[in-house]
């Protein structure tokens, strides 16, 4: 077996090929392109195992080399202490250290999800970015109005009809902030359209549909209570109540449904005051009542 360590960078990949005894057979540097990887992999001896450190470039290189090796492993960067603690450090030495960790079975391997799952995670990360930017713009709209002393309805501010009414009828909105408010509103509307398109693509994804159907067929498997709570669509999510006890609140479909939680919190506080921990003459009884 030949053990290959890769030190991956944006434009280049340093490699080191060692045998089971630790002797170096090949080492050098190639460009990080698919064509150069194909030409390089044909020059390597068989059988072989490949290891590399987890970086932003690891995913496509992992997928490209996976059919050409017995195993391709990815090392956790923070746990790869052999490289981080080395006094002498360059790309060639790093590749050799990775090859040694792979050869001696000391590589702190991290899990690599399948290509299909990583592609869908990329969509979810992009959706998270879109939502964060929309929240920033909403906060900026509120900040601009508060800076200039404009009175507004906080609950209705980010609704399209109320925003248009505010801009047209409220004389407190000065001309200096009107262009900024319009730009913020356009950004929010664009983010809403993007979010809707991303959710629709996820709902129509065949792989996610199969996983959802499999979860619905086995509602008691594992610790995932999503199907028990009715979280059957991608617009649903579950709110954790107590993670140590694996208790979850009901699944909610829209953010507006959270607005009614204030009354429930008030009822809970009233119940805690009415039934203290010592009620009933013993702590156990009081805890059961609560």
C-alpha positions as CSV (number, residue, x, y, z in Angstrom):
1,X,0.0,0.0,0.0
2,X,1.2,3.5,-0.9
3,X,0.2,6.4,1.3
4,X,-0.2,9.9,-0.2
5,X,-0.4,13.1,1.8
6,X,-1.8,16.2,0.1
7,X,-1.3,19.8,1.3
8,X,-4.1,21.6,-0.5
9,X,-4.1,25.3,-1.4
10,X,-6.0,27.5,-3.7
11,X,-3.7,27.2,-6.7
12,X,-1.3,24.4,-5.9
13,X,-1.3,21.0,-4.2
14,X,1.9,19.7,-2.6
15,X,2.0,15.9,-2.4
16,X,4.2,13.2,-0.8
17,X,4.0,9.4,-1.6
18,X,5.4,7.0,0.9
19,X,5.3,3.2,1.3
20,X,4.5,1.2,4.4
21,X,8.1,1.5,5.7
22,X,8.0,5.3,5.4
23,X,10.3,5.6,2.3
24,X,9.5,8.5,0.0
25,X,8.7,7.4,-3.5
26,X,7.5,10.7,-5.0
27,X,7.0,14.3,-3.8
28,X,6.4,17.5,-5.5
29,X,3.7,20.1,-6.4
30,X,0.9,20.2,-9.0
31,X,-1.7,22.7,-9.9
32,X,-5.1,22.4,-8.3
33,X,-7.1,21.8,-11.4
34,X,-8.9,18.7,-12.6
35,X,-6.8,18.2,-15.6
36,X,-3.5,18.2,-13.7
37,X,-5.0,15.9,-11.1
38,X,-6.0,13.4,-13.8
39,X,-2.5,13.5,-15.3
40,X,-0.8,13.2,-11.9
41,X,-3.0,10.3,-10.6
42,X,-2.0,8.1,-13.6
43,X,1.7,8.3,-12.5
44,X,1.1,7.0,-9.0
45,X,1.7,3.4,-8.0
46,X,-1.2,1.1,-6.9
47,X,-2.8,0.3,-4.4
48,X,-2.9,3.7,-2.7
49,X,-4.6,5.7,0.0
50,X,-4.9,9.5,0.0
51,X,-5.3,11.9,2.9
52,X,-5.6,15.7,3.0
53,X,-6.5,18.4,5.5
54,X,-10.0,19.8,5.6
55,X,-10.2,23.2,3.8
56,X,-12.6,25.1,1.7
57,X,-11.1,23.4,-1.4
58,X,-11.3,19.8,0.0
59,X,-14.8,18.9,-1.2
60,X,-14.2,18.9,-5.0
61,X,-10.8,17.3,-4.7
62,X,-12.2,14.6,-2.5
63,X,-14.9,13.8,-5.0
64,X,-12.5,13.8,-7.9
65,X,-9.9,11.5,-6.3
66,X,-12.4,9.1,-4.6
67,X,-12.7,6.7,-7.6
68,X,-8.9,6.5,-8.0
69,X,-7.9,5.3,-4.6
70,X,-8.8,2.5,-2.2
71,X,-9.7,5.2,0.4
72,X,-9.6,9.0,0.6
73,X,-9.5,10.5,4.1
74,X,-9.9,14.0,5.3
75,X,-8.1,15.2,8.5
76,X,-9.6,17.5,11.1
77,X,-7.4,20.7,10.9
78,X,-7.5,21.5,14.6
79,X,-6.7,17.9,15.7
80,X,-3.9,17.5,13.3
81,X,-1.3,18.5,15.9
82,X,1.6,16.9,14.0
83,X,1.5,19.8,11.6
84,X,0.4,22.6,13.9
85,X,3.2,21.9,16.5
86,X,6.0,21.4,14.0
87,X,9.0,23.8,14.3
88,X,9.8,23.5,10.6
89,X,6.8,24.1,8.4
90,X,6.3,24.3,4.7
91,X,4.0,22.7,2.1
92,X,6.4,19.8,1.4
93,X,6.9,19.0,5.1
94,X,3.1,19.2,5.7
95,X,2.4,16.8,3.0
96,X,4.9,14.3,4.4
97,X,3.4,14.6,7.9
98,X,0.0,13.9,6.6
99,X,1.3,10.9,4.7
100,X,3.0,9.6,7.9
101,X,-0.2,10.1,10.0
102,X,-2.1,8.1,7.3
103,X,0.6,5.4,7.2
104,X,0.7,5.0,11.0
105,X,-3.1,5.2,11.4
106,X,-2.8,8.4,13.5
107,X,-4.8,10.6,11.2
108,X,-7.6,12.4,13.0
109,X,-10.2,11.7,10.4
110,X,-13.4,13.8,10.1
111,X,-16.6,12.7,8.5
112,X,-17.2,13.6,4.9
113,X,-20.9,13.7,3.9
114,X,-21.9,12.5,0.5
115,X,-21.8,14.8,-2.5
116,X,-25.6,15.1,-2.6
117,X,-25.8,16.1,1.0
118,X,-23.0,18.7,0.7
119,X,-24.7,20.2,-2.3
120,X,-27.9,20.7,-0.3
121,X,-26.0,22.0,2.7
122,X,-24.6,24.7,0.4
123,X,-28.1,25.8,-0.5
124,X,-29.0,26.0,3.1
125,X,-25.9,28.0,4.0
126,X,-26.8,30.4,1.2
127,X,-30.4,30.7,2.5
128,X,-28.9,31.5,5.9
129,X,-26.9,34.3,4.4
130,X,-29.9,35.7,2.6
131,X,-32.0,35.7,5.8
132,X,-29.2,37.3,7.9
133,X,-28.9,40.1,5.4
134,X,-32.6,40.6,5.4
135,X,-32.6,40.9,9.2
136,X,-29.8,43.4,9.0
137,X,-31.7,45.5,6.6
138,X,-34.9,45.4,8.7
139,X,-32.8,46.5,11.7
140,X,-31.3,49.3,9.6
141,X,-34.8,50.6,8.7
142,X,-35.8,50.7,12.3
143,X,-32.5,52.4,13.2
144,X,-33.0,55.1,10.5
145,X,-36.5,55.9,11.8
146,X,-35.3,56.1,15.4
147,X,-32.3,58.2,14.5
148,X,-34.6,60.9,13.0
149,X,-37.4,60.6,15.5
150,X,-40.1,59.1,13.3
151,X,-43.0,57.4,15.1
152,X,-44.0,54.1,13.6
153,X,-45.9,50.9,14.3
154,X,-43.2,48.4,15.2
155,X,-45.3,45.3,14.5
156,X,-46.4,46.4,11.0
157,X,-43.2,48.2,9.9
158,X,-41.8,45.5,7.6
159,X,-45.1,44.9,5.8
160,X,-45.2,46.2,2.3
161,X,-48.5,48.1,2.6
162,X,-47.6,49.8,5.9
163,X,-44.2,50.8,4.7
164,X,-45.6,52.4,1.5
165,X,-48.2,54.2,3.7
166,X,-45.5,55.4,6.1
167,X,-43.4,56.8,3.2
168,X,-46.3,58.6,1.6
169,X,-48.3,60.0,4.5
170,X,-45.9,60.4,7.4
171,X,-44.4,63.9,7.3
172,X,-41.8,63.1,9.9
173,X,-39.8,61.0,7.4
174,X,-37.2,63.5,6.2
175,X,-35.9,63.6,2.7
176,X,-32.4,62.7,3.8
177,X,-33.3,59.1,4.8
178,X,-35.9,58.3,2.1
179,X,-33.4,57.0,-0.5
180,X,-31.8,54.8,2.2
181,X,-35.2,53.5,3.3
182,X,-36.1,52.6,-0.3
183,X,-32.8,50.7,-0.8
184,X,-33.4,48.8,2.4
185,X,-36.9,47.9,1.4
186,X,-35.7,46.7,-2.0
187,X,-33.1,44.5,-0.4
188,X,-35.7,43.0,1.9
189,X,-38.1,42.3,-0.9
190,X,-35.3,40.6,-2.9
191,X,-34.3,38.5,0.1
192,X,-37.9,37.4,0.5
193,X,-38.2,36.3,-3.1
194,X,-34.8,34.4,-2.9
195,X,-35.9,32.7,0.3
196,X,-39.2,31.6,-1.4
197,X,-37.4,30.2,-4.4
198,X,-34.8,28.3,-2.3
199,X,-37.6,26.8,-0.2
200,X,-39.5,25.8,-3.3
201,X,-36.4,24.1,-4.7
202,X,-35.9,22.2,-1.5
203,X,-39.5,21.1,-1.3
204,X,-39.3,19.7,-4.8
205,X,-35.9,18.0,-4.3
206,X,-36.4,14.2,-4.9
207,X,-33.7,13.1,-2.4
208,X,-35.2,15.2,0.4
209,X,-38.7,13.9,-0.5
210,X,-37.5,10.3,-0.1
211,X,-35.9,11.1,3.3
212,X,-39.0,12.8,4.5
213,X,-41.2,9.9,3.4
214,X,-38.8,7.5,5.1
215,X,-38.9,9.5,8.3
216,X,-42.7,9.5,8.2
217,X,-42.8,5.8,7.8
218,X,-40.7,5.3,10.9
219,X,-41.8,8.0,13.4
220,X,-40.3,6.3,16.4
221,X,-36.8,5.8,15.1
222,X,-33.9,7.7,16.7
223,X,-34.2,10.8,18.8
224,X,-35.7,12.9,16.0
225,X,-39.2,14.0,17.0
226,X,-39.9,16.0,13.9
227,X,-42.5,13.7,12.5
228,X,-44.2,13.3,15.9
229,X,-44.6,17.0,16.1
230,X,-46.0,17.4,12.6
231,X,-42.9,18.9,11.0
232,X,-43.7,17.3,7.7
233,X,-42.7,20.2,5.4
234,X,-39.6,22.4,4.9
235,X,-41.5,25.4,6.3
236,X,-41.8,23.7,9.7
237,X,-39.3,23.7,12.4
238,X,-39.2,22.4,16.0
239,X,-38.2,24.5,19.0
240,X,-36.1,22.8,21.7
241,X,-37.4,23.2,25.2
242,X,-34.9,21.1,27.2
243,X,-32.1,19.5,25.2
244,X,-30.9,17.3,28.1
245,X,-34.4,15.7,28.3
246,X,-34.9,15.7,24.5
247,X,-38.2,17.6,25.0
248,X,-39.4,19.7,22.1
249,X,-42.1,22.3,21.7
250,X,-44.6,21.8,18.9
251,X,-43.6,22.5,15.3
252,X,-44.6,25.9,14.0
253,X,-45.1,26.9,10.4
254,X,-44.8,30.6,10.3
255,X,-42.9,33.1,12.4
256,X,-46.2,34.9,13.1
257,X,-47.3,31.9,15.3
258,X,-44.5,32.8,17.7
259,X,-46.2,36.1,18.5
260,X,-48.7,34.3,20.7
261,X,-46.1,32.8,23.0
262,X,-46.2,35.8,25.3
263,X,-49.5,34.7,26.8
264,X,-48.3,31.2,27.3
265,X,-45.2,32.5,29.1
266,X,-47.4,34.6,31.4
267,X,-49.5,31.6,32.2
268,X,-46.4,29.6,33.0
269,X,-45.1,32.2,35.4
270,X,-48.5,32.4,37.1
271,X,-48.5,28.6,37.5
272,X,-45.0,28.6,39.0
273,X,-46.1,31.3,41.6
274,X,-49.3,29.4,42.4
275,X,-47.5,26.0,42.9
276,X,-44.1,26.6,44.6
277,X,-41.6,23.8,44.8
278,X,-42.7,22.9,48.4
279,X,-46.4,22.7,47.7
280,X,-48.2,19.7,48.9
281,X,-45.8,19.1,51.9
282,X,-42.9,17.6,49.9
283,X,-40.6,18.6,47.2
284,X,-41.5,15.6,45.1
285,X,-45.2,16.6,45.1
286,X,-44.4,20.2,44.3
287,X,-42.2,19.1,41.4
288,X,-44.9,16.9,40.0
289,X,-47.5,19.7,40.2
290,X,-45.2,22.1,38.4
